[in-house]
C-alpha cells in the first residue's frame, strides 16, 4: 500500500504508517490508502491496530502539500479527510491507535478517530495550526473537544501549548499510558481482547453508544433498550451467559 503496510495476526490487523523519514506526515496518498483499507477491512478481521514506523505517530499534514488552492479546493480537501476519518471512527471494526513521539495537528485528528489510544511516554500532542495562520480541517474541532473539552483545545490552538504524555493521559487524549516500546504489545493485547467479544456487542459500542451519548435522554434510553434487547437475544450472547452460569467463564477480578 505504498506509505502504509498491513499485517494480519489472526483476527487482528495492524495498519502501519511507513513515512518515518517525514515523521509520518500525512499526504493525500497516505490518507487515501487508509480509506482503501478501512472501507473494506479483510474478511474475518475483528479488531485493528493503527501503528507507525519510527519514533513518531504522525507530525500531521505534510506541509509540502499546502500548495495554493482555491477556497473550493481547500474545502474539498478538508471534506476528503473528514470522509476518511469517518470511515475509521464510524466503521464496524474497533481501532486501537499506538501513539508515540509527535501526535500533532492532523496526526492528532487521525488518533482521535480511533476508538482506543495507547500512548508511550515519548508521545506529545499539539495543534499548531493557530500559529501557522490555519484552522484544523480533519475533524479535530469535533473529535478533540469530545475528549478534552473545547476550552483545552482552544488553549492548544491559541497558545501553541504542547501536552506531554502524562498531560495527555490526565486530560483524556489517551486511554492507556505505557513505557516506550510497550505501545504495540499493549495495543495487540487490547485488540485481541476486543476481537473475542460478541460481534453484536462491539457493533453496539461503535454504532449505538456514540449516538446515545449525543441524544436527548429519552431517545437515548429508548435506543439503549432496543440495542440491549437485540444484543442479549443473540445466539452468541445466550451461549456466553450459559457459560458464565455454568462456571465455564471467568469472573471479573481486579
NORSULJO-V10771 format. One record per residue. RES is the residue in one letter. BURIAL is b if it has 9 or more other C-alpha atoms within 8 Angstrom, else e. Layout:
res burial
RES BURIAL
RES BURIAL
This chain:
res burial
X e
X e
X b
X b
X b
X b
X e
X e
X e
X e
X b
X b
X b
X b
X b
X b
X b
X b
X b
X b
X e
X e
X b
X b
X b
X b
X b
X e
X e
X b
X b
X b
X b
X b
X b
X e
X e
X b
X e
X e
X e
X e
X e
X e
X b
X b
X b
X b
X b
X b
X b
X b
X b
X e
X e
X b
X b
X b
X b
X b
X b
X b
X e
X e
X e
X e
X e
X e
X e
X e
X e
X e
X e
X b
X e
X e
X e
X b
X b
X e
X b
X b
X e
X b
X b
X b
X b
X b
X b
X e
X b
X e
X b
X b
X b
X b
X b
X b
X b
X b
X b
X b
X b
X b
X b
X b
X b
X b
X b
X b
X b
X b
X b
X b
X b
X b
X b
X b
X b
X b
X b
X b
X b
X b
X b
X b
X b
X b
X b
X b
X b
X e
X e
X e
X e
X b
X b
X b
X b
X b
X e
X e
X b
X b
X b
X e
X b
X b
X b
X b
X e
X b
X b
X e
X b
X b
X b
X e
X e
X b
X b
X b
X b
X b
X b
X b
X e
X b
X b
X e
X e
X b
X b
X b
X b
X e
X b
X b
X e
X b
X e
X b
X b
X b
X e
X b
X b
X b
X e
X b
X b
X b
X e
X b
X b
X e
X e
X e
X e
X e
X b
X b
X b
X b
X b
X b
X b
X b
X b
X b
X b
X b
X e
X e
X b
X e
X e
X e
X b
X b
X b
X e
X b
X b
X e
X e
X b
X e
X e
X e
X b
X e
X e
X b
X e
X e
X b
X b
X e
X b
X e
X e
X b
X b
X e
X e
X e
X e
X e
X e
X e
X e
X e
X e
